[in-house]
Amino acid sequence: MTYPDVPINLVNVPSITNSRQIGLLWSEGVSNGGSEVIDYRITYRVSGEIFTNIVSGIIGTTYTEMGLDPGTLYNFKVQARNVYGLSDYSAEILILAA
């Protein structure tokens, strides 16, 4: 029994993303560590800044971040959580709010 595997296939959802919001979609990692994934946590940063936790407790594998600055590049990454704790971070993706 251990932490869940890293979430995989983090991608932008172009049908949701525009100049003020970004849609994200990902998949569960291969193993849940022996305990169901409870929820997910997303962090992001704007170029040159440190990563900030923007939301925790996401049920499911989609999320839309709203109220973004048009024309700004954002880096996103996601973690899974089970009863043993948080996974490592997923691969980062870079998305332009455009």
Secondary structure by P-SEA (a helix, b strand, c coil): ccccccccccccccccccccbbbbbbbbccccccccccbbbbbbbccccccccccccccccbbbbccccccbbbbbbbccccccccccccbbbbbbcc
